[in-house]
Amino acid sequence: MAVRLLKEVNGAPDAQIGTHLRRAYLNELTLDFDCTDKYIQGTILLKYPPSKLGTGQSILKLVLQAHATDQSATAAATINTFIFGKLVEMCTDTIHQGDSVIFVGFTVDKSPTAEKDGRHRCQLELSEEVGTMIYVYGKSSSVEGVAEQITESRSTAVRQKYTYTPLNQLKSGSIVNVYGVVKFFKPPYRTKGTDYCSTVTLVDPSGGKLTCMLFSGSPDTLPKIFKVGDIVRFHRLKIQEFNKEVQGVTSPGFSTLTFDGILGASLTPRTTSKRYCFTDEDKKMVDMLRNWAVTSSVVSEPTIQLLSVQPMQYFDLTCQLVAKADVDGASVLLKVWDGTKCSYPSWRVFVEGSALEGDEAFIHKLCNLTVDILVYDNHTLETKCLKPGMFLRIYNLHAKCGLRTPADVQCLEFYLHGGNSYGRGIRVLPDESYDVTELKKHLDSVDLQQYQDLEGISLLEWDNTLTGPLSQDKVCLNVLDRCQQESATVVTSHHHLNSVPLSTVVKEKAPQKYRIRAKMKSYEPQKLYQSIKLYCPRCHALQDIPSDEDLETALKKSMDGRHSTDFHNSSWYWTASWNTEPPDHREIVIHFVKKEEIQENSGKTLILIERVNLVELRRLSEKFGGIIPVKSCDQLSLGDLCIPFFIQGRHWHYGCRNCSILQNVNHIPSLNQEELLEPSAIAGVLGIQPLQYAFLMKFTLEDESAVLEAYLWDEAEKFLRMPASDVIADHALQEKLQTLMRMLSPPGRNIEDRPWLECCIKSYCIEEGGNRKVCYQVFDTIIAEDDC
């Protein structure tokens, strides 16, 4: 039995606990807490009725309270506890409020309700699958032999036999254990909320393939995958259907082991917990998958060293960090080496010597073997914990073509762009990993003396080796000539105008049109998502896109006041509702708009939604074809126009508060079937003036004569060759925009080394504070096609 009734002994039920077990206190619990040989003791403060998850799995929620004398008796002296599966039936009639209990064999996960209920930030999860034993201390039971019973239960849990499901036999709604070979993965990255996410695609000899979206409050509890070809074991993986394909997600008690996929490598797993079961059968499974991966060539990931890197290549690099430095607040420099010398000269990033973190002598000794990598955006946060000497694996590193050397040899620039596409990121490799062991052997064998000789090094690298970055008086003539001849932008009209210096532009009266040639000193905003605004074509009002905080506030406000059920079900829609879990106790209401033909695909269904928060709204937008947020009080109506009036996936449509004259939602049935998911048709019947997404940027341009600030506004989409409405909804286009702006204004470069921009500029006057002010705007200009 996994649940036992015992008696207190002199008020101290833990007196007989075996010496191999240590009591864990609530104030010790964290997401990476080692639960091995630990037990939790307390009193049942609350017990909720048992229920079932969507998968049909039974669940029982308890609230455990620490004793007043415990070390953990703080403000968070209570913790949510969830019991799953067969244990629920055993505990339903055995555990009562006020009982003292001991839990042996548990896992710790993040509590999503901690801020609301004021309880511990973690929650306990108990199930037979993790070998849980529960001891309930009543007044009529015997406590003798507690330690002996617990010892027996622990050994029984270790001997538990697991069944593994082939990937071609997975069914939606099941919770399974699987083995697989990693075909693709993204290292853990922070989501828009507080969680971390890792994407993993697995294959196995059955011919099946499974993509997993794994979430956790800590990156340390996600699979420790370092490269394609690694072997993973997932326990308690939930299978669900997404876009007509099965998908794996985490479920309570989820655990993972990761093994190097190299034949003959160690069988010691990388794990999220020290408490795991690994038998001879598991060893045979890992060996079988290693052999299968090699012989079937299902995962081909050539090892790329700096010696083999080619221009414009994206690759993964295993290397050692030699030094790092903050460059300009928006990027971080990493100096790395892998024991080979890049076949091409590499660009050196200018930083003051004092800004470099690392051993100065070692940096100098390796100056001809290191390459400089500029790291951007979300990855700069990952670099904060990096220390020189660490071994890294950098994913989706970009070797970009730079300027040519005096000998006309292509120079390479290395970038780790922002975002998480293609698995982009950085991971620190443990010293005991197979790749690090092999890299250390190679680094130790390198004869550094032969690279101290500067003979044969290109002039570009030679200058950098002696003086750091190229100073203005040492830049070779043909490199500057090349810079001056090429332009990163081209004009689409006014070719008859001659280029004029910026000093001429700033001296003449407005309005005028000019053709200029300058370089971009800087641009605003640096956070490019802030450059996308909402614009009303009728009243010409311009506003920021509401932040998540603004949306959450507006959604909560729409829940205030009386909520009427009088509007449930109608001739043109049918209604479904359910209550959220305590302590929120909020009713969510969905009105499904009826169609002439029944739609089995929810992706073509229009719904009206009430009383949801932002997280719920985003999740529903991924499932349904269109969403209209509404509220019901005296009637069913639209809410504040701070909230989108219509949502289609990642496309959120807003309305103008000044120009919209809201109509009753009962006009929606007047739309035909084709118009129900058309934003313009929805806006028309609801009396809304739609807002348009638009770019607004400010460029600081400079030439030899002057500096000038010019706006990129009504022709921004033409200039950037991409619509703002697509950029706001597409991560790939957001990354492309980042790349384009870094090309126009490369961080870490002097103005002399930046590309020329050929632009049309027009001047105009505005009234500001009673004074006339001359402004400038870019027009009839686009980014050169080769740079897009």
GINORMO-V712289 format. One record per helix or strand. SS is the DSSP state (H for helix, E for strand). FROM is the first residue (numbers start at 1). LEN is the number of residues. If there is no record, write none. Layout:
ss={SS,SS}
from={FROM,FROM}
len={LEN,LEN}
//
This chain:
ss={E,H,E,H,E,E,E,E,H,E,E,H,E,H,E,H,H,E,E,E,H,E,E,E,H,H,E,E,E,H,E,H,E,H,E,E,H,E,H,H,H,H,H,E,E,E,H,E,H,E,E,H,E,E,H,E,H,E,E,E,E,E,H,H,H,E,E,E,E,H,H,H,H,E,E,E,H}
from={3,13,22,26,38,51,58,78,86,100,107,114,122,128,133,146,167,175,196,209,219,231,245,270,280,306,313,331,345,353,357,360,371,378,391,410,421,425,434,448,459,472,477,487,489,499,502,512,528,532,542,548,573,587,602,606,614,626,636,646,651,655,665,673,679,690,692,697,707,716,724,731,751,756,771,781,785}
len={5,4,2,3,10,2,8,7,7,5,4,4,5,3,6,13,3,16,8,8,3,12,15,2,17,3,14,7,2,3,1,6,6,6,14,7,3,4,12,4,9,3,9,1,3,1,6,13,4,4,3,12,7,7,3,5,10,7,3,3,3,1,6,3,8,1,4,6,6,5,4,14,3,13,9,3,3}
//
